[in-house]
Amino acid sequence: MRLIVNIDVPDLAPAIAFYTAAFGLRHNRTLDGDVAELVGASSVIYLLRNDAGSSPGASVPTVRDYGRHWTPVHMDFVVDDLEAAVQRALYAGAVRQGEQVDWKGSRCITFADPFGHGFCLIAFDGEGYET
């Protein structure tokens, strides 16, 4: 099984610029003018251009809103150098949302991308969460 991550964005150019600058991903190709494929992480990430106010699905009663919002799913980017990753994300346009949290051998800081999506930068002291 493979995992593909899809992220709705209102405009591809600034989204490509943010995700390549903030995380070192590479823009591999654009499909049909509305889908950008980014590679360089453990999963392929697709940026899907969808207008604010459009419906995410036929049976979904809400519309897309690119203001900072909470959703039940967010991405965690595991990095080797947390401080360098924080600076890179901020320089690219991320908004820091909290202080560093140390938990079970990890250090985590929460952010929002310029399109309202939450993400975390995490550095592990070892291979993963210590028990």
Secondary structure, 3 states (H helix, E strand, C coil): CCCEEEEEECCHHHHHHHHHHHHCCEEEEEECCCEEEEECCCCEEEEEECCCCCCCCCCCCCCCCCCCCCCCCCEEEECCCHHHHHHHHHHHCCEECCCCEEECCEEEEEEECCCCCEEEEEEECCCCCCC
